[in-house]
Amino acid sequence: MGTTIDDLARLKQKAEKLQSQKDRAQGALDETKETLKKEFQCESLGDAKKLLSKLEEELEEKQMAFDGALEEFGKEFEDALR
């Protein structure tokens, strides 16, 4: 059984749909890279990963400092908080 015109039309439609999806994905990727470059001065995915790691460390340090300050506050004003 040979390939029919309908088969070719379906394949063409599928190829066009896949091309459209690829184009949208590429556009989203380009937009994300531009945002990383503009807002965070990241030229590559490696730069972005390093920045993320640094920011996560800073967040953890600040969270620990906050937790310590909150605990100290609770001890200092324990009677007033009851």
N, C-alpha and C positions, 0 to 999 in steps of 0.2 A: 504494500500500500504506500503510495507516494504522499508527499506533502501537498496539502491543498492550499488554495488561496486563503481560506479561512484560518488555517493553521499559521500561515505566514502573517496574516493580519493580527492574530492573537500574540504571536511572538513579537511583532513590531510594537504593539500596544504595551506589552510587558517590558520591553526594552526601554520604551519612552518613559514609562512609570519609574523604572529603576534609575534612569538618567535624572529624572526630576528629583527623586529622593536623594541621589548623590549630590546634585546641585544645592539642594536645601541644606544638607549636612555640611557641605563645604562652606556655604555662606555662614552657617552658625559657627563653625570652627574659626573662620576668618574674623567674625565679629568678636568672638571670645578672645582670640589672640590680640586684637586691637584694644579691647578693654584691659587686658592684662598689661599691655604695653603702656597705655595712657594713664591708667589709674595706679598701677603698681610698679611701673618701670621694669617689667619682666620681658625679656627678649625671647625667652624659650620656655618650654615646659619644665626644664631643669631649674631655671630661675624661679618659676612659680612654685615648684615643690620645695625649694630651699626657703623661700619666703613663708610659705605655709607652715613649714616646720618651725621656723623662728617665731612666727606669730602664735603657734600653739604652745611653745615653751613660755612665751611672755604671758599668755592667758593663764597657764597653769601657775606661774609664779604669782600673778596678781590675784588669782583665786585663793591661793594659799595665804597670801598677805591679808586678803579680805576676811577669810575664815578666822585667822588669828586675831584680827582686830575685832571681829564680831564676838569671839569668845571672850576677849579681854573686856569688851564693853559689857557683856552679860555678867561677868564676875564683878565688875566695878559697880554696876547699877542693879545688882541682883535683888536687893530689897525693894527698890523703886519699881521694878518690873513685876512684882507680885501683886 
